Amino acid sequence: MVDTRNSDAPITETATEARAGSTPGVARYVLIFGTLLVIILFAVIVLVGRS
């Protein structure tokens, strides 16, 4: 396979081109939901453990 690009020329790409797509921001919601779920589970464990 032959590299058709000139190896002396700098490669210039935007951030979107470099990562080959867009970032929808779903991880933010997964982290929020997971954190809230852990807090709720710990609260249940504490309340049940007092009985």
PyMOL commands that place a pseudoatom at each C-alpha (Angstrom):
pseudoatom trace, name=CA, resn=MET, resi=1, chain=A, elem=C, hetatm=0, pos=[0.000, 0.000, 0.000]
pseudoatom trace, name=CA, resn=VAL, resi=2, chain=A, elem=C, hetatm=0, pos=[1.403, 3.372, -0.994]
pseudoatom trace, name=CA, resn=ASP, resi=3, chain=A, elem=C, hetatm=0, pos=[0.966, 6.510, 1.121]
pseudoatom trace, name=CA, resn=THR, resi=4, chain=A, elem=C, hetatm=0, pos=[-0.323, 9.167, -1.286]
pseudoatom trace, name=CA, resn=ARG, resi=5, chain=A, elem=C, hetatm=0, pos=[0.126, 12.050, 1.170]
pseudoatom trace, name=CA, resn=ASN, resi=6, chain=A, elem=C, hetatm=0, pos=[3.270, 14.109, 1.146]
pseudoatom trace, name=CA, resn=SER, resi=7, chain=A, elem=C, hetatm=0, pos=[5.136, 13.206, 4.336]
pseudoatom trace, name=CA, resn=ASP, resi=8, chain=A, elem=C, hetatm=0, pos=[6.711, 16.683, 4.529]
pseudoatom trace, name=CA, resn=ALA, resi=9, chain=A, elem=C, hetatm=0, pos=[3.390, 18.547, 4.673]
pseudoatom trace, name=CA, resn=PRO, resi=10, chain=A, elem=C, hetatm=0, pos=[1.828, 19.020, 8.127]
pseudoatom trace, name=CA, resn=ILE, resi=11, chain=A, elem=C, hetatm=0, pos=[-1.473, 17.286, 8.736]
pseudoatom trace, name=CA, resn=THR, resi=12, chain=A, elem=C, hetatm=0, pos=[-4.181, 19.788, 9.624]
pseudoatom trace, name=CA, resn=GLU, resi=13, chain=A, elem=C, hetatm=0, pos=[-7.531, 18.505, 10.797]
pseudoatom trace, name=CA, resn=THR, resi=14, chain=A, elem=C, hetatm=0, pos=[-10.228, 19.994, 12.949]
pseudoatom trace, name=CA, resn=ALA, resi=15, chain=A, elem=C, hetatm=0, pos=[-11.085, 18.292, 16.244]
pseudoatom trace, name=CA, resn=THR, resi=16, chain=A, elem=C, hetatm=0, pos=[-14.270, 16.821, 14.730]
pseudoatom trace, name=CA, resn=GLU, resi=17, chain=A, elem=C, hetatm=0, pos=[-12.377, 15.410, 11.749]
pseudoatom trace, name=CA, resn=ALA, resi=18, chain=A, elem=C, hetatm=0, pos=[-9.709, 13.929, 14.001]
pseudoatom trace, name=CA, resn=ARG, resi=19, chain=A, elem=C, hetatm=0, pos=[-12.189, 12.030, 16.167]
pseudoatom trace, name=CA, resn=ALA, resi=20, chain=A, elem=C, hetatm=0, pos=[-14.302, 11.114, 13.115]
pseudoatom trace, name=CA, resn=GLY, resi=21, chain=A, elem=C, hetatm=0, pos=[-17.631, 12.214, 14.517]
pseudoatom trace, name=CA, resn=SER, resi=22, chain=A, elem=C, hetatm=0, pos=[-19.437, 14.278, 17.083]
pseudoatom trace, name=CA, resn=THR, resi=23, chain=A, elem=C, hetatm=0, pos=[-19.778, 13.943, 20.831]
pseudoatom trace, name=CA, resn=PRO, resi=24, chain=A, elem=C, hetatm=0, pos=[-23.425, 13.697, 21.938]
pseudoatom trace, name=CA, resn=GLY, resi=25, chain=A, elem=C, hetatm=0, pos=[-22.668, 14.091, 25.670]
pseudoatom trace, name=CA, resn=VAL, resi=26, chain=A, elem=C, hetatm=0, pos=[-24.408, 10.894, 26.792]
pseudoatom trace, name=CA, resn=ALA, resi=27, chain=A, elem=C, hetatm=0, pos=[-21.682, 10.069, 29.310]
pseudoatom trace, name=CA, resn=ARG, resi=28, chain=A, elem=C, hetatm=0, pos=[-22.723, 13.059, 31.424]
pseudoatom trace, name=CA, resn=TYR, resi=29, chain=A, elem=C, hetatm=0, pos=[-26.201, 11.594, 31.926]
pseudoatom trace, name=CA, resn=VAL, resi=30, chain=A, elem=C, hetatm=0, pos=[-24.870, 8.110, 32.634]
pseudoatom trace, name=CA, resn=LEU, resi=31, chain=A, elem=C, hetatm=0, pos=[-22.574, 9.492, 35.351]
pseudoatom trace, name=CA, resn=ILE, resi=32, chain=A, elem=C, hetatm=0, pos=[-25.371, 11.544, 36.929]
pseudoatom trace, name=CA, resn=PHE, resi=33, chain=A, elem=C, hetatm=0, pos=[-27.779, 8.574, 36.913]
pseudoatom trace, name=CA, resn=GLY, resi=34, chain=A, elem=C, hetatm=0, pos=[-25.151, 6.207, 38.328]
pseudoatom trace, name=CA, resn=THR, resi=35, chain=A, elem=C, hetatm=0, pos=[-24.189, 8.609, 41.103]
pseudoatom trace, name=CA, resn=LEU, resi=36, chain=A, elem=C, hetatm=0, pos=[-27.818, 9.154, 42.106]
pseudoatom trace, name=CA, resn=LEU, resi=37, chain=A, elem=C, hetatm=0, pos=[-28.423, 5.404, 42.083]
pseudoatom trace, name=CA, resn=VAL, resi=38, chain=A, elem=C, hetatm=0, pos=[-25.445, 4.794, 44.400]
pseudoatom trace, name=CA, resn=ILE, resi=39, chain=A, elem=C, hetatm=0, pos=[-26.625, 7.517, 46.803]
pseudoatom trace, name=CA, resn=ILE, resi=40, chain=A, elem=C, hetatm=0, pos=[-30.112, 6.004, 46.917]
pseudoatom trace, name=CA, resn=LEU, resi=41, chain=A, elem=C, hetatm=0, pos=[-28.746, 2.495, 47.491]
pseudoatom trace, name=CA, resn=PHE, resi=42, chain=A, elem=C, hetatm=0, pos=[-26.479, 3.689, 50.317]
pseudoatom trace, name=CA, resn=ALA, resi=43, chain=A, elem=C, hetatm=0, pos=[-29.418, 5.485, 51.931]
pseudoatom trace, name=CA, resn=VAL, resi=44, chain=A, elem=C, hetatm=0, pos=[-31.498, 2.307, 51.768]
pseudoatom trace, name=CA, resn=ILE, resi=45, chain=A, elem=C, hetatm=0, pos=[-28.659, 0.270, 53.271]
pseudoatom trace, name=CA, resn=VAL, resi=46, chain=A, elem=C, hetatm=0, pos=[-28.269, 2.741, 56.151]
pseudoatom trace, name=CA, resn=LEU, resi=47, chain=A, elem=C, hetatm=0, pos=[-32.011, 2.867, 56.847]
pseudoatom trace, name=CA, resn=VAL, resi=48, chain=A, elem=C, hetatm=0, pos=[-32.402, -0.923, 56.748]
pseudoatom trace, name=CA, resn=GLY, resi=49, chain=A, elem=C, hetatm=0, pos=[-29.286, -1.433, 58.873]
pseudoatom trace, name=CA, resn=ARG, resi=50, chain=A, elem=C, hetatm=0, pos=[-30.745, 0.642, 61.738]
pseudoatom trace, name=CA, resn=SER, resi=51, chain=A, elem=C, hetatm=0, pos=[-33.662, -1.746, 62.286]
for i in range(1, 51): cmd.bond("trace and resi %d" % i, "trace and resi %d" % (i + 1))
show_as sticks, trace
zoom trace
